[in-house]
Amino acid sequence: MAVGYNPLAAMTQRLPEWLKIRIPRPDTIREVEAMMRKARLHTVCESARCPNLPECWSKRTAAFMILGDTCTRACGFCAIKVGRPLGADPDEPENVARVCEDLGLKHVVVTSVARDDLADGGSTQFAETIRALHNRLPHTIVEVLTPDFKGDRGCIKTVCDASPEIYNHNVETVRRLQTVVRPQAKYERSLGVLETVKEIDEKIYTKSGIMLGLGETRDEVVQTLQDLRRAGVDAVTIGQYLRPTMRHLPVNTFVHPNRFKEYEKIGEEIGFLFVASGPFVRSSYNAIEFSKKVMAERLSAAGV
């Protein structure tokens, strides 16, 4: 059954034909959901109302969201609730690792809400979760998608010292639209986070993502890709912004799939190791494809 992504958005904006998704059978979705609730875990798939949740959960994959489901920032595009979060759960790292082991995951994505209320921004919880995953699943690729930690090098180093295979941090949009889309973040700070990761450990692959349809121009998108590559970023994701509720920023443009293909080609020409570009591409969607490239490179370097 093909359905439009968002009934609320559809009330005010007619969705083009390419923004249709096919809902799979719910059996595995219910199974994954039950495992998450039993372990008291959250996923960004649910909290951010990701359009790919049915597909990913039916394949027994998910992006784990640690440090609760309440964010200290209020970005104009994000559906995650904002407020005063609870303290960090000391059992959470092991709970995430155990569920990943039960699911038999080969690539695990760990993200979080912004925790500006914590002295370390939640970086210690990230590090402990990475170590718990490596202990239980030594051959699994661990990807983290972190907030900017206000650019604190010590927080970034705490995460890097736990040796995630991939460190993801999104710039989200072009430089001109930053104050509208994410007023508590900064474009240069985000580039700095990604540069710092490479300075601390050049073996860690870096990744970032941007959303289209918020009013950016083609030249601005190309400039953003060039800025990310100059910051040493290895992989980039490009997707269509979809309004999660009527309280969020409206969609300015529904970008045609052909334009996404153009940006993919430009990204590859600029020199990214991996570019995922399409209307439903998200930071964690099909992350396993970049994971395969990472593993192939490492095996080649090891002479295997």
C-alpha positions as CSV (number, residue, x, y, z in Angstrom):
1,M,0.0,0.0,0.0
2,A,1.5,3.3,-1.1
3,V,0.8,6.3,1.1
4,G,1.9,9.9,1.3
5,Y,4.5,10.7,4.0
6,N,2.6,13.2,6.2
7,P,-1.1,13.7,6.4
8,L,-0.8,17.0,8.2
9,A,1.6,18.5,5.6
10,A,-0.6,17.1,2.8
11,M,-3.5,19.3,4.1
12,T,-1.6,22.4,3.0
13,Q,0.9,21.2,0.4
14,R,0.2,18.7,-2.3
15,L,2.9,16.0,-2.3
16,P,4.5,15.1,-5.6
17,E,4.3,11.5,-6.8
18,W,8.0,10.8,-6.0
19,L,7.3,11.4,-2.3
20,K,5.4,8.1,-1.8
21,I,6.5,5.2,0.4
22,R,5.4,1.6,0.6
23,I,4.5,0.3,4.0
24,P,5.8,-3.3,4.6
25,R,4.1,-5.9,6.8
26,P,3.9,-4.8,10.5
27,D,5.1,-8.1,12.1
28,T,8.8,-7.2,12.4
29,I,8.0,-3.5,13.2
30,R,6.0,-4.7,16.2
31,E,8.8,-7.0,17.3
32,V,11.5,-4.3,17.2
33,E,9.2,-1.9,19.0
34,A,8.5,-4.4,21.8
35,M,12.3,-4.9,22.2
36,M,12.9,-1.2,22.5
37,R,10.2,-0.7,25.1
38,K,11.3,-3.6,27.1
39,A,14.8,-2.2,27.3
40,R,13.5,1.3,28.0
41,L,15.3,2.6,24.8
42,H,14.4,5.4,22.4
43,T,15.0,5.6,18.7
44,V,15.3,8.7,16.6
45,C,13.2,6.8,14.0
46,E,10.2,7.3,16.3
47,S,11.0,10.6,18.0
48,A,11.9,12.4,14.8
49,R,9.0,10.8,12.8
50,C,11.3,9.4,10.2
51,P,9.5,8.4,7.0
52,N,11.8,5.4,6.6
53,L,10.8,3.8,10.0
54,P,8.6,1.1,8.4
55,E,11.3,0.0,5.9
56,C,14.2,0.1,8.4
57,W,12.4,-1.6,11.2
58,S,11.1,-4.3,8.9
59,K,14.8,-5.0,8.2
60,R,15.5,-5.1,11.9
61,T,17.6,-1.9,11.8
62,A,17.2,1.2,13.9
63,A,19.1,4.4,15.0
64,F,19.3,4.4,18.8
65,M,18.8,7.7,20.6
66,I,20.5,7.8,23.9
67,L,20.2,10.3,26.8
68,G,16.4,10.4,26.7
69,D,13.8,11.7,24.3
70,T,13.7,15.4,25.4
71,C,16.0,18.0,23.7
72,T,17.4,21.2,25.2
73,R,17.3,22.9,21.8
74,A,14.3,23.9,19.6
75,C,15.3,23.5,15.9
76,G,12.7,24.6,13.4
77,F,12.8,21.3,11.5
78,C,12.9,18.7,14.2
79,A,10.0,16.8,15.7
80,I,11.8,15.7,18.9
81,K,10.2,17.2,22.0
82,V,11.9,20.1,23.8
83,G,12.0,20.6,27.5
84,R,14.0,19.6,30.7
85,P,15.5,16.2,30.2
86,L,16.0,13.5,32.9
87,G,19.5,12.5,34.1
88,A,21.5,9.9,32.1
89,D,20.5,6.3,32.6
90,P,23.7,4.3,33.7
91,D,22.2,1.1,32.3
92,E,21.5,2.6,28.9
93,P,24.9,1.7,27.2
94,E,24.6,-2.0,28.1
95,N,20.9,-2.0,27.2
96,V,21.7,-0.7,23.7
97,A,24.5,-3.2,23.2
98,R,22.3,-6.1,24.4
99,V,19.4,-5.2,22.0
100,C,21.8,-4.8,19.1
101,E,23.2,-8.2,19.9
102,D,19.7,-9.7,20.0
103,L,18.9,-8.0,16.6
104,G,22.2,-9.3,15.1
105,L,23.1,-5.8,13.8
106,K,26.3,-5.4,11.7
107,H,26.1,-1.6,11.7
108,V,24.8,0.3,14.7
109,V,23.9,4.0,14.7
110,V,23.8,5.8,18.0
111,T,22.6,9.4,18.2
112,S,21.2,11.6,21.0
113,V,19.2,14.7,21.7
114,A,21.2,17.9,22.5
115,R,22.0,17.9,26.2
116,D,23.3,21.4,26.9
117,D,22.2,20.8,30.5
118,L,25.0,18.3,31.1
119,A,28.6,19.5,31.8
120,D,30.0,17.0,29.2
121,G,27.1,17.4,26.8
122,G,26.4,13.7,27.1
123,S,29.8,12.8,25.5
124,T,30.6,10.3,28.3
125,Q,27.4,8.4,27.6
126,F,28.3,8.2,24.0
127,A,31.7,6.8,24.8
128,E,30.3,4.2,27.2
129,T,27.8,3.1,24.7
130,I,30.4,2.7,22.0
131,R,32.6,0.6,24.3
132,A,29.6,-1.5,25.4
133,L,28.8,-2.2,21.7
134,H,32.4,-3.1,20.8
135,N,32.6,-5.4,23.8
136,R,29.5,-7.3,22.8
137,L,29.8,-7.0,19.0
138,P,33.5,-6.6,18.2
139,H,32.9,-6.9,14.4
140,T,30.1,-4.5,14.2
141,I,30.5,-1.0,12.7
142,V,29.5,1.7,15.3
143,E,28.4,5.0,13.9
144,V,27.7,8.0,16.2
145,L,25.6,11.0,15.2
146,T,26.4,13.6,17.8
147,P,25.3,17.1,18.7
148,D,27.9,19.9,18.4
149,F,28.8,19.8,22.1
150,K,29.0,23.6,21.7
151,G,32.3,22.9,19.9
152,D,34.0,21.7,23.1
153,R,37.2,19.8,22.0
154,G,37.3,17.8,25.2
155,C,33.8,16.4,24.6
156,I,34.6,15.5,21.0
157,K,37.8,13.8,22.2
158,T,35.8,11.8,24.8
159,V,33.7,10.3,22.0
160,C,36.7,9.8,19.6
161,D,38.7,8.1,22.3
162,A,36.1,5.3,22.4
163,S,37.0,4.7,18.7
164,P,33.7,4.8,16.8
165,E,34.2,3.7,13.2
166,I,32.1,6.6,11.9
167,Y,31.6,10.0,13.4
168,N,28.5,11.8,12.0
169,H,27.5,15.4,12.7
170,N,25.1,17.2,10.5
171,V,25.3,20.8,9.2
172,E,21.6,20.3,8.3
173,T,21.3,23.2,5.8
174,V,23.3,25.9,4.0
175,R,25.1,28.7,5.8
176,R,22.5,31.4,5.0
177,L,19.6,29.4,6.5
178,Q,21.3,28.3,9.8
179,T,19.8,30.9,12.1
180,V,16.3,30.0,10.9
181,V,16.6,26.3,10.7
182,R,18.7,25.7,13.9
183,P,19.1,29.0,15.8
184,Q,21.1,27.5,18.7
185,A,23.8,26.0,16.4
186,K,26.4,27.5,14.1
187,Y,27.6,26.5,10.6
188,E,31.3,27.2,11.3
189,R,31.0,25.4,14.7
190,S,29.6,22.3,13.0
191,L,32.4,22.3,10.4
192,G,34.8,22.7,13.3
193,V,33.4,19.6,15.0
194,L,34.1,17.5,11.9
195,E,37.6,19.0,11.5
196,T,38.4,18.3,15.1
197,V,37.4,14.6,14.8
198,K,40.0,14.2,12.0
199,E,42.6,16.1,14.0
200,I,42.1,13.8,17.0
201,D,42.0,10.5,15.0
202,E,42.3,10.5,11.3
203,K,41.3,6.9,11.1
204,I,37.7,7.7,12.1
205,Y,35.5,8.3,9.1
206,T,33.5,11.5,9.2
207,K,30.0,12.1,7.8
208,S,27.5,14.9,7.6
209,G,24.1,15.6,6.1
210,I,22.0,18.4,4.7
211,M,18.3,18.8,4.0
212,L,16.9,20.4,0.9
213,G,13.6,22.2,0.3
214,L,14.1,25.0,2.9
215,G,14.8,27.8,0.4
216,E,18.5,27.1,-0.5
217,T,19.9,27.7,-4.0
218,R,21.8,25.2,-6.1
219,D,25.0,27.3,-5.7
220,E,24.6,27.2,-1.9
221,V,24.2,23.4,-1.9
222,V,27.4,23.0,-3.9
223,Q,29.2,25.4,-1.7
224,T,28.1,23.4,1.4
225,L,29.4,20.2,-0.2
226,Q,32.7,21.9,-0.9
227,D,32.9,23.3,2.7
228,L,32.3,19.8,4.1
229,R,34.9,18.2,1.9
230,R,37.5,20.8,2.8
231,A,36.7,19.9,6.5
232,G,37.8,16.4,5.7
233,V,34.4,14.8,5.6
234,D,34.3,11.4,4.0
235,A,30.6,10.8,3.5
236,V,27.6,13.0,3.0
237,T,23.8,12.4,2.9
238,I,21.3,14.7,1.1
239,G,17.6,14.4,1.6
240,Q,14.3,16.3,1.3
241,Y,13.0,18.2,4.3
242,L,9.5,17.1,5.2
243,R,7.5,19.1,7.7
244,P,6.8,16.9,10.7
245,T,3.9,19.0,12.1
246,M,2.2,22.3,11.3
247,R,4.3,23.9,14.1
248,H,7.5,23.4,12.1
249,L,9.1,25.2,9.2
250,P,7.1,24.9,6.0
251,V,8.5,23.2,3.0
252,N,9.7,25.8,0.4
253,T,10.3,23.4,-2.4
254,F,9.9,19.7,-3.2
255,V,13.2,18.9,-4.9
256,H,12.9,16.6,-8.0
257,P,14.8,13.3,-7.8
258,N,16.9,14.4,-10.9
259,R,18.3,17.3,-8.9
260,F,19.2,14.8,-6.1
261,K,21.1,12.7,-8.7
262,E,22.9,15.8,-9.9
263,Y,24.1,16.6,-6.3
264,E,25.2,13.0,-5.9
265,K,27.3,13.3,-9.0
266,I,28.8,16.6,-7.8
267,G,29.6,15.1,-4.4
268,E,31.4,12.2,-6.0
269,E,33.4,14.6,-8.2
270,I,34.3,16.7,-5.2
271,G,35.9,13.6,-3.7
272,F,33.5,12.2,-1.0
273,L,34.0,8.4,-0.5
274,F,30.3,8.0,-0.2
275,V,27.3,10.1,-1.3
276,A,23.6,9.2,-0.6
277,S,21.2,11.7,-2.2
278,G,17.5,11.3,-2.7
279,P,14.1,12.5,-1.3
280,F,13.9,10.0,1.5
281,V,17.6,9.9,2.4
282,R,18.3,10.6,6.0
283,S,21.5,10.5,8.1
284,S,21.0,6.9,9.1
285,Y,19.1,5.6,6.1
286,N,21.0,2.8,4.3
287,A,24.0,3.5,6.6
288,I,25.0,-0.1,6.0
289,E,26.0,0.8,2.4
290,F,28.7,3.2,3.6
291,S,29.6,0.6,6.2
292,K,30.4,-1.9,3.5
293,K,32.8,0.6,1.9
294,V,34.4,1.2,5.3
295,M,34.9,-2.6,5.8
296,A,36.2,-3.1,2.3
297,E,38.8,-0.4,2.7
298,R,39.9,-1.8,6.0
299,L,40.2,-5.3,4.7
300,S,42.2,-4.0,1.7
301,A,44.5,-2.0,4.0
302,A,45.1,-5.1,6.1
303,G,45.9,-7.1,2.9
304,V,42.9,-9.5,3.4
